[in-house]
Amino acid sequence: MLKTYNTRAGDGTVTYGEFVHGWMTLTSQTQAFADALFHMADLNDDKVVDQKDYDMIYTKFDLNRM
């Protein structure tokens, strides 16, 4: 996701605007749905989705053991 939605080359973060635009373009779903997904993904509420959020997601769901 970081590479797909990140339009600021190489900064390693996905902003709200980048996420919503990318999600709506790829899925044709509503902005409200994209908004909800962004806030679910931004686990530390720092207004961007980045590796810190992924680390927390992987820890929470322990995906590396599946």
N, CA, C and O atoms as a Tinker XYZ file with bonds, in Angstrom:
   264  protein
     1  N      0.813000   -1.183000    0.000000    73     2
     2  CA     0.000000    0.000000    0.000000    64     1     3
     3  C      0.860000    1.253000    0.000000    63     2     4     5
     4  O      0.528000    2.226000   -0.677000    81     3
     5  N      1.956000    1.249000    0.744000    73     3     6
     6  CA     2.781000    2.449000    0.805000    64     5     7
     7  C      3.265000    2.864000   -0.574000    63     6     8     9
     8  O      3.269000    4.053000   -0.892000    81     7
     9  N      3.672000    1.913000   -1.394000    73     7    10
    10  CA     4.158000    2.244000   -2.737000    64     9    11
    11  C      3.014000    2.583000   -3.685000    63    10    12    13
    12  O      3.173000    3.434000   -4.560000    81    11
    13  N      1.882000    1.943000   -3.530000    73    11    14
    14  CA     0.752000    2.161000   -4.435000    64    13    15
    15  C      0.144000    3.548000   -4.277000    63    14    16    17
    16  O     -0.151000    4.208000   -5.273000    81    15
    17  N     -0.047000    3.998000   -3.043000    73    15    18
    18  CA    -0.757000    5.248000   -2.796000    64    17    19
    19  C      0.149000    6.452000   -2.589000    63    18    20    21
    20  O     -0.318000    7.587000   -2.678000    81    19
    21  N      1.423000    6.240000   -2.318000    73    19    22
    22  CA     2.331000    7.338000   -2.008000    64    21    23
    23  C      2.676000    8.115000   -3.268000    63    22    24    25
    24  O      3.361000    7.597000   -4.150000    81    23
    25  N      2.209000    9.345000   -3.359000    73    23    26
    26  CA     2.512000   10.168000   -4.526000    64    25    27
    27  C      3.672000   11.114000   -4.273000    63    26    28    29
    28  O      4.174000   11.738000   -5.208000    81    27
    29  N      4.102000   11.229000   -3.032000    73    27    30
    30  CA     5.306000   12.011000   -2.723000    64    29    31
    31  C      6.466000   11.029000   -2.705000    63    30    32    33
    32  O      6.744000   10.401000   -1.683000    81    31
    33  N      7.124000   10.904000   -3.815000    73    31    34
    34  CA     8.127000    9.854000   -4.047000    64    33    35
    35  C      9.121000    9.718000   -2.896000    63    34    36    37
    36  O      9.808000   10.666000   -2.515000    81    35
    37  N      9.166000    8.511000   -2.366000    73    35    38
    38  CA    10.198000    8.148000   -1.420000    64    37    39
    39  C     10.025000    8.612000    0.015000    63    38    40    41
    40  O     10.925000    8.389000    0.825000    81    39
    41  N      8.919000    9.244000    0.371000    73    39    42
    42  CA     8.819000    9.709000    1.753000    64    41    43
    43  C      8.321000    8.629000    2.706000    63    42    44    45
    44  O      8.395000    8.815000    3.920000    81    43
    45  N      7.818000    7.510000    2.199000    73    43    46
    46  CA     7.433000    6.382000    3.035000    64    45    47
    47  C      6.136000    6.542000    3.801000    63    46    48    49
    48  O      5.843000    5.750000    4.696000    81    47
    49  N      5.351000    7.562000    3.461000    73    47    50
    50  CA     4.070000    7.752000    4.128000    64    49    51
    51  C      2.964000    7.915000    3.100000    63    50    52    53
    52  O      3.206000    8.307000    1.959000    81    51
    53  N      1.750000    7.607000    3.523000    73    51    54
    54  CA     0.567000    7.832000    2.694000    64    53    55
    55  C     -0.329000    8.791000    3.467000    63    54    56    57
    56  O     -0.788000    8.477000    4.566000    81    55
    57  N     -0.572000    9.954000    2.889000    73    55    58
    58  CA    -1.433000   10.941000    3.534000    64    57    59
    59  C     -2.895000   10.569000    3.320000    63    58    60    61
    60  O     -3.223000    9.687000    2.526000    81    59
    61  N     -3.756000   11.258000    4.041000    73    59    62
    62  CA    -5.192000   11.051000    3.879000    64    61    63
    63  C     -5.606000   11.296000    2.428000    63    62    64    65
    64  O     -6.322000   10.483000    1.844000    81    63
    65  N     -5.169000   12.390000    1.856000    73    63    66
    66  CA    -5.532000   12.723000    0.473000    64    65    67
    67  C     -5.051000   11.689000   -0.521000    63    66    68    69
    68  O     -5.780000   11.316000   -1.440000    81    67
    69  N     -3.811000   11.221000   -0.339000    73    67    70
    70  CA    -3.270000   10.194000   -1.229000    64    69    71
    71  C     -4.081000    8.909000   -1.119000    63    70    72    73
    72  O     -4.407000    8.278000   -2.124000    81    71
    73  N     -4.401000    8.531000    0.117000    73    71    74
    74  CA    -5.138000    7.292000    0.331000    64    73    75
    75  C     -6.532000    7.361000   -0.272000    63    74    76    77
    76  O     -6.939000    6.468000   -1.016000    81    75
    77  N     -7.258000    8.418000    0.048000    73    75    78
    78  CA    -8.638000    8.541000   -0.432000    64    77    79
    79  C     -8.672000    8.572000   -1.955000    63    78    80    81
    80  O     -9.480000    7.878000   -2.572000    81    79
    81  N     -7.810000    9.364000   -2.558000    73    79    82
    82  CA    -7.775000    9.432000   -4.021000    64    81    83
    83  C     -7.442000    8.061000   -4.622000    63    82    84    85
    84  O     -8.113000    7.607000   -5.548000    81    83
    85  N     -6.422000    7.418000   -4.101000    73    83    86
    86  CA    -6.021000    6.107000   -4.616000    64    85    87
    87  C     -7.092000    5.051000   -4.439000    63    86    88    89
    88  O     -7.373000    4.285000   -5.360000    81    87
    89  N     -7.694000    5.007000   -3.250000    73    87    90
    90  CA    -8.718000    3.998000   -2.966000    64    89    91
    91  C     -9.935000    4.190000   -3.862000    63    90    92    93
    92  O    -10.456000    3.229000   -4.427000    81    91
    93  N    -10.384000    5.437000   -3.988000    73    91    94
    94  CA   -11.568000    5.696000   -4.804000    64    93    95
    95  C    -11.295000    5.419000   -6.280000    63    94    96    97
    96  O    -12.184000    4.958000   -6.995000    81    95
    97  N    -10.093000    5.690000   -6.737000    73    95    98
    98  CA    -9.730000    5.421000   -8.128000    64    97    99
    99  C     -9.697000    3.924000   -8.400000    63    98   100   101
   100  O    -10.193000    3.463000   -9.428000    81    99
   101  N     -9.118000    3.174000   -7.487000    73    99   102
   102  CA    -8.973000    1.732000   -7.694000    64   101   103
   103  C    -10.267000    0.957000   -7.481000    63   102   104   105
   104  O    -10.489000   -0.063000   -8.133000    81   103
   105  N    -11.127000    1.430000   -6.572000    73   103   106
   106  CA   -12.290000    0.625000   -6.196000    64   105   107
   107  C    -13.633000    1.220000   -6.583000    63   106   108   109
   108  O    -14.642000    0.514000   -6.558000    81   107
   109  N    -13.676000    2.480000   -6.934000    73   107   110
   110  CA   -14.931000    3.188000   -7.230000    64   109   111
   111  C    -15.877000    3.226000   -6.033000    63   110   112   113
   112  O    -17.086000    3.380000   -6.203000    81   111
   113  N    -15.334000    3.085000   -4.824000    73   111   114
   114  CA   -16.154000    3.182000   -3.620000    64   113   115
   115  C    -16.235000    4.636000   -3.171000    63   114   116   117
   116  O    -15.528000    5.495000   -3.697000    81   115
   117  N    -17.091000    4.904000   -2.210000    73   115   118
   118  CA   -17.353000    6.271000   -1.776000    64   117   119
   119  C    -16.205000    6.847000   -0.951000    63   118   120   121
   120  O    -15.364000    6.123000   -0.418000    81   119
   121  N    -16.201000    8.171000   -0.866000    73   119   122
   122  CA   -15.206000    8.846000   -0.042000    64   121   123
   123  C    -15.403000    8.496000    1.429000    63   122   124   125
   124  O    -14.429000    8.379000    2.173000    81   123
   125  N    -16.637000    8.330000    1.848000    73   123   126
   126  CA   -16.912000    7.968000    3.243000    64   125   127
   127  C    -16.292000    6.619000    3.589000    63   126   128   129
   128  O    -15.754000    6.446000    4.683000    81   127
   129  N    -16.362000    5.666000    2.668000    73   127   130
   130  CA   -15.770000    4.351000    2.903000    64   129   131
   131  C    -14.252000    4.463000    2.954000    63   130   132   133
   132  O    -13.614000    3.878000    3.830000    81   131
   133  N    -13.668000    5.217000    2.016000    73   131   134
   134  CA   -12.218000    5.415000    1.997000    64   133   135
   135  C    -11.760000    6.120000    3.272000    63   134   136   137
   136  O    -10.712000    5.786000    3.824000    81   135
   137  N    -12.535000    7.084000    3.737000    73   135   138
   138  CA   -12.227000    7.804000    4.970000    64   137   139
   139  C    -12.181000    6.840000    6.154000    63   138   140   141
   140  O    -11.252000    6.885000    6.960000    81   139
   141  N    -13.170000    5.985000    6.254000    73   139   142
   142  CA   -13.214000    5.016000    7.352000    64   141   143
   143  C    -12.014000    4.081000    7.308000    63   142   144   145
   144  O    -11.415000    3.792000    8.343000    81   143
   145  N    -11.662000    3.609000    6.128000    73   143   146
   146  CA   -10.509000    2.715000    6.003000    64   145   147
   147  C     -9.213000    3.410000    6.390000    63   146   148   149
   148  O     -8.367000    2.825000    7.066000    81   147
   149  N     -9.057000    4.663000    5.961000    73   147   150
   150  CA    -7.841000    5.397000    6.317000    64   149   151
   151  C     -7.711000    5.493000    7.832000    63   150   152   153
   152  O     -6.637000    5.243000    8.379000    81   151
   153  N     -8.785000    5.851000    8.506000    73   151   154
   154  CA    -8.711000    6.012000    9.957000    64   153   155
   155  C     -8.501000    4.678000   10.669000    63   154   156   157
   156  O     -7.931000    4.649000   11.760000    81   155
   157  N     -8.943000    3.597000   10.084000    73   155   158
   158  CA    -8.660000    2.278000   10.646000    64   157   159
   159  C     -7.193000    1.911000   10.451000    63   158   160   161
   160  O     -6.599000    1.263000   11.313000    81   159
   161  N     -6.606000    2.316000    9.334000    73   159   162
   162  CA    -5.209000    1.987000    9.038000    64   161   163
   163  C     -4.234000    2.876000    9.801000    63   162   164   165
   164  O     -3.130000    2.437000   10.122000    81   163
   165  N     -4.615000    4.108000   10.095000    73   163   166
   166  CA    -3.748000    5.048000   10.814000    64   165   167
   167  C     -3.864000    4.784000   12.313000    63   166   168   169
   168  O     -4.470000    5.562000   13.049000    81   167
   169  N     -3.281000    3.691000   12.743000    73   167   170
   170  CA    -3.469000    3.215000   14.112000    64   169   171
   171  C     -2.917000    4.152000   15.172000    63   170   172   173
   172  O     -3.464000    4.217000   16.273000    81   171
   173  N     -1.849000    4.878000   14.874000    73   171   174
   174  CA    -1.281000    5.779000   15.878000    64   173   175
   175  C     -1.779000    7.212000   15.719000    63   174   176   177
   176  O     -1.282000    8.121000   16.384000    81   175
   177  N     -2.748000    7.412000   14.851000    73   175   178
   178  CA    -3.440000    8.691000   14.667000    64   177   179
   179  C     -2.484000    9.859000   14.424000    63   178   180   181
   180  O     -2.652000   10.942000   14.984000    81   179
   181  N     -1.461000    9.615000   13.562000    73   179   182
   182  CA    -0.526000   10.690000   13.230000    64   181   183
   183  C     -0.823000   11.308000   11.867000    63   182   184   185
   184  O     -0.009000   12.056000   11.325000    81   183
   185  N     -1.981000   10.993000   11.326000    73   183   186
   186  CA    -2.505000   11.576000   10.073000    64   185   187
   187  C     -1.808000   11.073000    8.815000    63   186   188   189
   188  O     -2.002000   11.639000    7.739000    81   187
   189  N     -1.002000   10.024000    8.930000    73   187   190
   190  CA    -0.411000    9.343000    7.779000    64   189   191
   191  C     -0.398000    7.848000    8.069000    63   190   192   193
   192  O     -0.406000    7.435000    9.229000    81   191
   193  N     -0.380000    7.045000    7.020000    73   191   194
   194  CA    -0.181000    5.606000    7.162000    64   193   195
   195  C      1.265000    5.352000    6.764000    63   194   196   197
   196  O      1.701000    5.727000    5.676000    81   195
   197  N      1.999000    4.709000    7.662000    73   195   198
   198  CA     3.412000    4.456000    7.406000    64   197   199
   199  C      3.815000    3.115000    8.006000    63   198   200   201
   200  O      2.969000    2.345000    8.461000    81   199
   201  N      5.106000    2.849000    8.001000    73   199   202
   202  CA     5.597000    1.563000    8.485000    64   201   203
   203  C      5.237000    1.333000    9.950000    63   202   204   205
   204  O      5.019000    0.191000   10.355000    81   203
   205  N      5.170000    2.392000   10.745000    73   203   206
   206  CA     4.787000    2.242000   12.156000    64   205   207
   207  C      3.391000    1.633000   12.276000    63   206   208   209
   208  O      3.141000    0.793000   13.139000    81   207
   209  N      2.489000    2.069000   11.399000    73   207   210
   210  CA     1.132000    1.515000   11.417000    64   209   211
   211  C      1.149000    0.044000   11.019000    63   210   212   213
   212  O      0.473000   -0.778000   11.637000    81   211
   213  N      1.924000   -0.288000    9.982000    73   211   214
   214  CA     2.023000   -1.692000    9.577000    64   213   215
   215  C      2.603000   -2.546000   10.687000    63   214   216   217
   216  O      2.127000   -3.655000   10.930000    81   215
   217  N      3.631000   -2.040000   11.367000    73   215   218
   218  CA     4.226000   -2.801000   12.464000    64   217   219
   219  C      3.192000   -3.105000   13.542000    63   218   220   221
   220  O      3.155000   -4.215000   14.073000    81   219
   221  N      2.354000   -2.122000   13.867000    73   219   222
   222  CA     1.314000   -2.341000   14.879000    64   221   223
   223  C      0.261000   -3.330000   14.390000    63   222   224   225
   224  O     -0.221000   -4.160000   15.161000    81   223
   225  N     -0.097000   -3.244000   13.107000    73   223   226
   226  CA    -1.077000   -4.180000   12.547000    64   225   227
   227  C     -0.532000   -5.598000   12.606000    63   226   228   229
   228  O     -1.233000   -6.515000   13.034000    81   227
   229  N      0.723000   -5.787000   12.176000    73   227   230
   230  CA     1.314000   -7.126000   12.174000    64   229   231
   231  C      1.440000   -7.671000   13.591000    63   230   232   233
   232  O      1.225000   -8.862000   13.817000    81   231
   233  N      1.782000   -6.822000   14.536000    73   231   234
   234  CA     1.880000   -7.263000   15.921000    64   233   235
   235  C      0.510000   -7.666000   16.453000    63   234   236   237
   236  O      0.362000   -8.703000   17.101000    81   235
   237  N     -0.481000   -6.840000   16.175000    73   235   238
   238  CA    -1.833000   -7.112000   16.681000    64   237   239
   239  C     -2.390000   -8.426000   16.139000    63   238   240   241
   240  O     -2.955000   -9.225000   16.885000    81   239
   241  N     -2.226000   -8.638000   14.845000    73   239   242
   242  CA    -2.794000   -9.829000   14.226000    64   241   243
   243  C     -1.799000  -10.969000   14.099000    63   242   244   245
   244  O     -2.161000  -12.077000   13.703000    81   243
   245  N     -0.537000  -10.696000   14.436000    73   243   246
   246  CA     0.514000  -11.704000   14.394000    64   245   247
   247  C      0.539000  -12.415000   13.044000    63   246   248   249
   248  O      0.586000  -13.644000   12.979000    81   247
   249  N      0.508000  -11.625000   11.966000    73   247   250
   250  CA     0.438000  -12.181000   10.621000    64   249   251
   251  C      1.693000  -12.925000   10.207000    63   250   252   253
   252  O      1.647000  -13.752000    9.296000    81   251
   253  N      2.805000  -12.648000   10.854000    73   251   254
   254  CA     4.032000  -13.331000   10.469000    64   253   255
   255  C      4.047000  -14.791000   10.916000    63   254   256   257
   256  O      4.984000  -15.516000   10.582000    81   255
   257  N      3.058000  -15.232000   11.646000    73   255   258
   258  CA     3.002000  -16.631000   12.095000    64   257   259
   259  C      1.927000  -17.429000   11.385000    63   258   260   261
   260  O      1.667000  -18.577000   11.747000    81   259
   261  N      1.307000  -16.848000   10.395000    73   259   262
   262  CA     0.237000  -17.554000    9.682000    64   261   263
   263  C      0.820000  -18.432000    8.607000    63   262   264
   264  O      0.080000  -19.110000    7.895000    81   263
